[in-house]
Amino acid sequence: MTNLITDLNWRYATKMFDKTKKVSETDLAEIVEAFRLTSSSFGMQPWKMILVENEEFKNSLVEHSFGQSQISDCSHLLVLCRVANIDDNYISKYLEKIAETRCIPVENLEWLQHTIKWFLARHTEEQVKKWASEQVYIALWGLLSFLASAHIDSCTIWGFNPAKYDEILWLWEMWLASVVVLPIWYRSQDDKYASLAKVRFEKEDVFMKI
């Protein structure tokens, strides 16, 4: 069994954390880097992570998260957002970054510019929002895998009011929209869910070869 498989068996949706422990700055830096390196469609990275450590902010978000205590009790709260306005400026910024990183003229990327614009033009505004949100979910999986390998606990939360998060964290002012929330911490020895067997369908129920 590979280390990642072992780590994925170790992880679970943690409900209680050890209040005596905090995720270190070193680990936080690696979490951000794991997020940054996540794959995305066209490599465009239409997302951003907001790391909330301010206790007042975390407390104010609980009532907009159906009272889930993980929001305020966690070491840090990761709010994963989609870019709300993928326009020509965003595309140009991305192409310029490719040109800078690979030391090539940006003119050499006209084919990619046309491809991206063609793709976006074929979709409605709502479809583009959905596409951007789907990229956030890809990033979420990368984060969950990294956190498991680092033995940092988490609990993915979709049960929250995105409009209120966007308002409280001023996300719309940054042209961002919240998609999913991920509290991180270290599990408490009192968390009854830690000792429960992981429930998953058998391989033959989720996999087939054609």
Residue pairs with C-beta under 8 A, 6 or more apart in sequence:
3 149
4 145
4 148
4 149
7 145
7 148
7 149
7 151
8 145
8 148
9 198
10 148
10 151
11 144
11 147
11 148
11 153
11 154
12 193
12 194
12 196
12 198
13 154
13 155
13 156
13 193
14 70
14 153
14 154
14 155
14 185
14 187
14 191
14 193
14 194
15 70
15 155
15 191
15 192
15 193
16 73
16 187
16 188
16 190
16 191
17 70
17 73
17 74
17 75
17 153
17 185
17 186
17 187
17 188
17 191
18 185
18 186
18 187
18 188
18 189
19 73
19 188
21 75
21 185
21 186
22 75
23 31
23 75
23 76
23 152
23 184
23 185
23 186
27 150
27 152
28 51
28 76
30 146
30 150
31 78
31 143
31 146
31 147
31 150
31 152
31 184
32 49
32 51
34 142
34 143
34 146
35 49
35 139
35 142
35 143
36 45
37 142
38 45
38 138
38 139
38 142
38 143
39 138
39 142
40 46
40 47
40 135
40 138
40 139
41 131
41 134
41 135
42 94
42 112
42 115
42 116
42 119
43 94
43 98
44 86
44 90
44 91
44 94
44 116
44 135
45 94
45 135
46 82
46 83
46 86
46 90
46 131
46 132
46 135
47 80
47 81
47 82
47 83
47 132
47 135
47 136
47 139
47 179
48 80
48 81
48 83
48 174
48 176
49 78
49 79
49 80
49 81
49 139
50 78
50 79
50 80
50 81
50 169
50 171
50 176
50 178
51 76
51 77
51 78
51 79
52 58
52 61
52 76
52 77
52 78
52 79
52 169
53 75
53 76
53 77
55 72
57 168
57 169
58 71
58 72
58 74
58 77
59 72
60 168
61 71
61 72
61 77
61 160
61 164
61 165
61 168
62 68
62 69
62 71
62 72
64 160
64 161
64 164
64 165
64 168
65 71
65 157
65 159
65 160
65 161
65 181
66 159
66 160
68 157
68 159
68 160
70 155
70 157
70 183
71 77
71 157
71 160
71 181
71 183
73 183
73 185
74 183
74 184
74 185
75 183
75 184
75 185
75 186
76 183
76 184
76 185
77 181
77 182
77 183
77 184
78 143
78 181
78 182
78 183
78 184
79 165
79 169
79 171
79 178
79 181
79 182
80 136
80 139
80 140
80 143
80 178
80 179
80 180
80 181
80 182
81 136
81 171
81 176
81 177
81 178
81 179
82 129
82 132
82 133
82 135
82 136
82 176
82 177
82 179
83 90
83 132
83 175
83 176
84 129
84 172
84 175
84 176
84 177
85 175
86 120
86 128
86 132
88 117
91 113
91 116
91 117
95 106
95 109
95 112
95 113
96 106
98 104
98 106
98 109
98 112
99 105
99 106
99 108
99 109
120 128
123 131
129 177
133 179
136 179
136 180
137 179
137 180
140 156
140 180
140 182
143 154
143 182
144 154
144 156
147 153
147 154
147 184
152 184
152 185
152 186
153 184
153 185
153 186
153 187
154 182
154 183
154 184
154 185
155 182
155 183
156 180
156 181
156 182
157 180
157 181
157 182
157 183
158 180
158 181
160 178
160 181
162 177
162 178
162 179
165 171
165 178
165 181
166 172
166 176
166 177
166 178
169 178
171 177
171 178
187 194
200 206
